[in-house]
């Protein structure tokens, strides 16, 4: 408006002009500077109100000067909104009729809107006859976009702290961490290991000198040894000490996914906080705040599993080729053996030997004394009792067994 004050006649002319333009009982006319509201009151009275709205973006000051009009001091004629939310007028200080201050300061970049009344008055006049109903107006244009919503409360960062394998988490500003143990449960006992691969066959050695063969015989974990031809084995228990612990079994199958947790209450939107980033290195979990370069690692590998059962005895390998000839050893002496060992090495009684060769012919005996022209066997006295008489018709020397005696009858 060009003038702040109008005389009564001028104001009446303005009212009549507005009614010609908008013939309704309650009318509002707006221009670039504000809103003029005209309200007919029963009894011929008309209430006129002139108000303005001004919008500001907060910088480093909380004092605002209006440019579209004025307001009445100390009449509670100013309302204000911060980011679209109506605020209490108790925080306003009216410096003059076009300058106002907000006590306590405002966030920079926020939006403040002031709605203030410049003029209100009631005109008393005669109520004229009701005019004809006007033609329905065209549909109004789409309204302007609403004022930007209030900025959310600043969010708080997440802080974490390791205690062994426990990860503690808390919201920035809190004093206590909430810990969760991320160490896995002790693994199940590993399966028995598979049988080892058969070893490669060794290269063939040089042919060794023929010696007495050694015969071996297993009795459980005892190995018996004897020289070829002997009847008794000398045993030695070759059971070794208990083997080392078997390899850890394969990792168990992944467990079923747990049930969906209850939905939590929605929190207030805050500034973007610093998230956590994770990475695995073997069984170690590394954690760092997003934007930092170094991970903090904690080994989450479970305790070593129980010792696995002893594996089955491997398949007996093929007999290796003859090894290289060894250096000549020193011969055994009786001092190298105990009496029991010597008895164990003593062989059984040998078989009866073959008949020896025929001895040489003895020297010619002296001539015997002549007793008679002939001697008959039946007339020999003191004959050996084991001698049996055989009649030999051959002129050659007979074949005799050991102990036989013979004579020739003339």
C-alpha positions in Angstrom: 0.0 0.0 0.0 1.2 3.5 -0.8 -0.3 5.1 2.2 -0.5 3.9 5.8 -3.5 5.9 6.9 -6.8 6.6 5.0 -9.6 9.0 6.0 -13.0 7.5 6.7 -14.4 8.5 3.3 -11.4 7.1 1.5 -11.6 3.9 3.4 -15.3 3.5 2.6 -14.6 4.1 -1.1 -11.9 1.3 -0.9 -14.3 -1.0 0.7 -17.0 -0.4 -1.9 -14.4 -0.9 -4.7 -13.2 -4.2 -3.2 -16.8 -5.4 -2.8 -17.4 -4.7 -6.5 -14.4 -6.9 -7.4 -15.2 -9.7 -4.8 -18.9 -9.5 -3.8 -18.8 -12.0 -1.0 -19.5 -11.7 2.8 -15.8 -12.5 3.6 -13.3 -11.6 1.0 -9.5 -11.5 0.7 -7.5 -9.5 -1.9 -3.8 -10.0 -2.1 -1.1 -8.1 -4.0 2.6 -8.2 -4.0 2.8 -6.5 -0.6 0.3 -8.4 1.5 -3.3 -9.4 2.1 -6.4 -7.3 2.6 -9.2 -9.1 4.4 -12.8 -7.7 4.3 -15.4 -9.3 6.5 -19.0 -8.3 6.7 -20.4 -8.3 10.2 -24.2 -8.6 10.8 -25.7 -5.2 11.5 -24.1 -3.4 8.6 -20.5 -3.3 10.0 -17.4 -4.2 7.9 -14.0 -5.4 9.3 -10.9 -4.6 7.3 -7.6 -6.2 8.1 -4.3 -5.6 6.2 -1.5 -8.2 7.0 1.9 -9.2 5.4 4.2 -12.2 5.3 8.0 -11.9 4.9 10.5 -14.8 4.6 14.2 -14.7 5.7 17.1 -17.1 5.5 19.1 -16.9 8.8 22.7 -15.8 8.6 24.8 -14.6 11.6 22.1 -12.2 12.9 18.8 -12.8 14.7 17.4 -9.2 14.0 15.0 -8.8 11.1 13.7 -5.6 9.4 10.4 -5.8 7.5 10.2 -4.2 4.0 6.5 -4.7 3.0 4.8 -2.8 5.8 4.5 -2.0 9.5 2.9 -3.6 12.6 1.3 -2.1 15.7 3.7 -2.2 18.7 2.7 -4.1 21.8 -0.4 -5.5 20.2 0.7 -9.1 19.8 0.2 -8.6 16.1 3.3 -10.7 14.9 3.4 -14.5 14.6 6.6 -16.3 13.5 7.6 -19.8 12.1 10.9 -21.5 12.2 11.3 -24.0 9.4 7.5 -24.3 9.1 6.8 -24.7 12.8 5.0 -22.0 14.7 7.0 -20.6 17.6 6.1 -18.8 20.8 5.9 -15.0 20.7 7.6 -14.8 24.1 11.0 -15.0 22.3 10.4 -11.8 20.3 11.6 -8.3 21.1 9.9 -5.5 19.2 12.6 -2.9 18.5 10.4 -0.6 16.5 7.3 -1.0 14.3 9.2 -2.6 11.5 12.2 -4.3 13.2 12.1 -7.3 15.5 14.7 -9.6 17.3 14.5 -13.3 18.1 16.0 -14.0 21.6 18.5 -16.9 22.0 19.8 -17.0 18.4 18.8 -19.2 15.4 20.6 -21.9 13.5 22.3 -20.5 10.4 20.7 -21.5 7.1 17.3 -22.1 8.7 14.1 -20.4 7.4 12.1 -17.9 9.4 8.6 -16.5 8.3 6.9 -13.6 10.0 3.2 -13.0 9.6 2.2 -9.5 11.0 -1.0 -7.3 10.9 -0.4 -3.8 9.7 -4.0 -2.4 10.0 -7.4 -3.5 11.3 -10.6 -1.4 11.6 -14.3 -1.8 11.6 -16.5 0.5 9.5 -20.1 1.0 10.6 -22.5 1.6 7.7 -26.0 0.7 6.4 -26.3 -2.8 5.0 -27.4 -2.7 1.4 -29.6 -5.3 -0.2 -28.1 -8.6 -1.0 -26.8 -8.8 -4.5 -27.4 -11.6 -7.0 -25.3 -14.7 -6.7 -22.2 -14.4 -8.7 -20.9 -16.8 -11.4 -18.8 -19.6 -10.1 -15.2 -18.7 -10.5 -12.5 -20.7 -12.3 -10.5 -23.3 -10.4 -7.6 -21.7 -8.7 -3.9 -22.3 -9.6 -1.9 -24.9 -7.7 -0.5 -23.3 -4.5 3.2 -22.7 -4.0 5.4 -25.3 -2.5 5.3 -25.4 1.3 8.0 -24.1 3.5 11.0 -26.4 4.0 10.6 -28.7 7.0 12.6 -28.3 10.2 16.1 -29.8 10.2 16.5 -33.0 12.2 18.5 -33.3 15.3 22.2 -34.0 14.7 22.9 -37.7 14.9 25.6 -39.1 17.2 28.6 -41.2 16.1 29.1 -44.9 17.1 32.2 -45.6 19.2 33.7 -49.1 19.6 36.3 -50.8 21.8 37.8 -54.3 21.8 38.2 -56.3 25.0 39.8 -59.5 23.9 37.4 -61.1 21.5 34.5 -58.9 22.8 33.4 -55.9 20.8 32.0 -53.0 22.8 29.7 -50.4 21.1 28.2 -47.2 22.5 26.6 -44.0 21.2 28.9 -40.9 21.4 28.5 -39.3 24.8 27.5 -42.4 26.7 29.8 -43.7 29.4 29.3 -47.5 29.1 30.0 -49.9 26.2 27.7 -52.8 25.4 29.9 -55.8 24.7 29.2 -58.8 22.5 31.6 -61.8 22.4 32.4 -62.5 18.7 34.6 -65.5 19.4 33.3 -68.6 17.8 32.4 -71.7 19.7 34.9 -74.5 20.1 35.0 -76.6 16.9 33.8 -80.1 16.8 36.3 -83.0 16.9 37.8 -83.4 13.5 37.2 -86.5 11.4 39.9 -89.1 11.2 42.5 -88.2 8.6 42.6 -90.1 5.3 45.3 -92.7 4.7 48.6 -91.3 3.4 49.7 -91.8 -0.2 51.9 -94.7 -1.0 55.6 -93.8 -1.2 57.6 -93.9 -4.4 59.6 -97.0 -5.1 63.3 -96.5 -4.3 66.0 -96.8 -7.0 67.7 -100.2 -7.4 70.9 -100.6 -5.5 74.0 -102.6 -6.4 74.0 -106.3 -6.0 75.3 -107.2 -2.6 77.4 -110.2 -1.6 75.4 -113.3 -0.7 75.1 -113.7 3.0 73.0 -115.5 5.5 69.4 -114.6 5.0 67.4 -113.0 7.8 63.9 -114.2 8.4 61.3 -111.8 10.0 58.0 -112.5 11.7 55.5 -110.0 13.2 53.6 -110.7 16.4 51.5 -107.7 17.0 53.9 -104.8 17.4 56.8 -107.2 18.1 59.3 -108.0 15.3 60.9 -111.5 15.4 64.3 -112.0 13.7 66.3 -115.1 13.1 69.1 -116.4 10.8 67.9 -118.6 8.0 67.8 -122.2 9.3 67.2 -121.3 12.9 64.0 -122.3 14.7 63.6 -119.6 17.2 62.9 -115.9 16.6 64.3 -113.1 18.8 61.5 -110.6 19.3 61.7 -106.8 19.9 58.7 -104.6 20.6 58.8 -101.8 18.0 55.6 -100.0 19.1 56.4 -96.3 18.9 55.3 -93.5 21.1 51.8 -92.0 20.6 51.6 -90.0 17.4 51.2 -86.2 17.2 47.8 -84.7 17.2 45.8 -85.0 13.9 45.0 -82.1 11.7 42.0 -79.9 12.5 38.8 -81.1 10.9 36.9 -79.2 8.2 34.8 -76.2 9.3 31.2 -77.2 10.1 28.2 -76.3 8.0 26.8 -72.7 8.4 24.0 -72.6 10.9 20.4 -71.7 10.1 19.5 -68.0 9.9 17.9 -66.8 13.2 14.3 -65.3 13.3 13.7 -61.7 12.3 13.9 -59.4 15.3 11.1 -56.9 16.2 11.1 -53.6 14.4 12.5 -50.8 16.7 11.0 -47.4 17.1 12.0 -44.9 14.4 14.7 -42.5 15.7 15.1 -38.9 14.9 17.0 -38.2 11.7 20.5 -36.9 12.4 23.6 -35.9 10.6 25.4 -38.6 8.8 27.6 -40.4 11.4 30.8 -42.2 10.8 30.0 -45.9 10.1 32.1 -49.0 10.8 34.0 -50.9 8.1 35.0 -54.6 8.5 37.5 -56.8 6.7 38.6 -60.4 7.2 42.3 -61.6 7.2 42.1 -65.4 7.7 40.3 -65.8 11.1 41.0 -62.2 12.1 38.3 -59.6 12.0 39.5 -56.0 11.3 37.3 -53.0 12.3 37.9 -49.3 11.6 35.8 -46.1 11.5 34.8 -45.2 8.0 37.3 -42.7 6.5 40.3 -44.0 8.6 43.1 -46.0 7.0 44.0 -48.6 9.7 42.0 -51.7 10.8 42.1 -53.0 14.4 42.3 -56.8 14.1 41.2 -59.5 16.6 41.6 -63.2 16.1 38.2 -64.9 16.3 39.5 -68.5 15.7 38.0 -70.9 18.2 40.1 -73.1 20.6 42.0 -76.0 19.1 39.7 -79.1 18.8 40.3 -82.3 20.7 42.9 -84.7 19.4 41.6 -86.8 16.6 41.6 -90.6 16.7 44.7 -92.4 15.5 44.5 -93.1 11.8 44.3 -96.6 10.4 47.6 -98.4 9.6 48.6 -97.7 6.1 48.7 -100.3 3.4 51.9 -102.3 3.3 54.1 -100.9 0.6 55.8 -102.9 -2.1 59.1 -104.5 -1.2 61.9 -102.1 -2.2 64.7 -103.0 -4.5 67.9 -104.3 -3.1 69.8 -101.5 -1.4 73.4 -100.7 -2.0 76.0 -103.0 -0.5 76.9 -101.9 3.0 80.3 -101.5 4.5 81.8 -104.7 5.9 80.9 -105.0 9.6 82.9 -106.4 12.4 82.2 -110.0 13.1 80.1 -110.9 16.2 81.9 -112.4 19.2 80.3 -114.4 22.0 80.8 -111.3 24.2 78.1 -109.5 22.1 75.4 -111.9 23.2 73.8 -112.9 26.5 73.5 -116.5 27.5 69.8 -116.4 26.6 70.5 -115.0 23.2 73.2 -117.6 22.6 70.7 -120.3 23.5 68.2 -118.7 21.1 70.8 -118.8 18.3 71.7 -122.5 18.9 70.4 -124.6 16.0 68.8 -128.1 16.3 70.8 -131.4 16.2 72.0 -132.2 12.7 71.0 -135.2 10.6 73.3 -138.3 10.6 76.2 -137.8 8.3 76.9 -139.8 5.1 79.0 -143.1 5.3 82.7 -142.4 5.2 84.9 -143.6 2.4 86.4 -147.2 2.6 89.6 -147.4 4.5 92.9 -148.5 3.0 93.8 -152.2 3.0 95.6 -153.2 6.2 99.1 -154.7 6.2 99.5 -158.4 5.6 99.2 -160.3 8.9 101.7 -162.8 10.0 101.1 -166.4 8.9 98.8 -168.4 11.2 99.7 -171.6 12.8 98.5 -174.6 10.9 95.8 -176.4 12.9 94.1 -178.3 10.2 93.6 -178.2 6.5 90.3 -176.4 7.0 88.1 -174.9 9.6 84.4 -175.4 9.6 82.2 -172.6 10.9 80.4 -175.0 13.0 83.6 -175.9 14.8 84.6 -172.3 15.7 84.4 -171.7 19.4 83.3 -168.4 21.0 81.6 -167.0 17.9 80.1 -163.5 18.3 76.5 -163.7 19.4 75.4 -161.0 16.8 76.9 -162.7 13.9 74.6 -164.6 11.6 75.9 -167.1 9.2 75.6 -166.2 5.5 76.6 -168.5 2.8 78.4 -166.7 0.0 78.8 -168.4 -3.3 80.5 -165.5 -5.1 84.3 -165.6 -5.3 84.4 -161.8 -5.1 84.4 -159.7 -1.9 80.8 -159.2 -0.7 79.1 -155.9 0.2 78.8 -155.6 4.0 76.9 -153.3 6.3 78.6 -151.6 9.2 79.4 -154.2 11.9 79.3 -157.3 9.6 82.1 -159.8 9.6 82.8 -162.4 7.1 85.1 -165.3 6.3 85.7 -167.6 3.4 85.4 -171.3 3.7 88.1 -173.2 1.8 
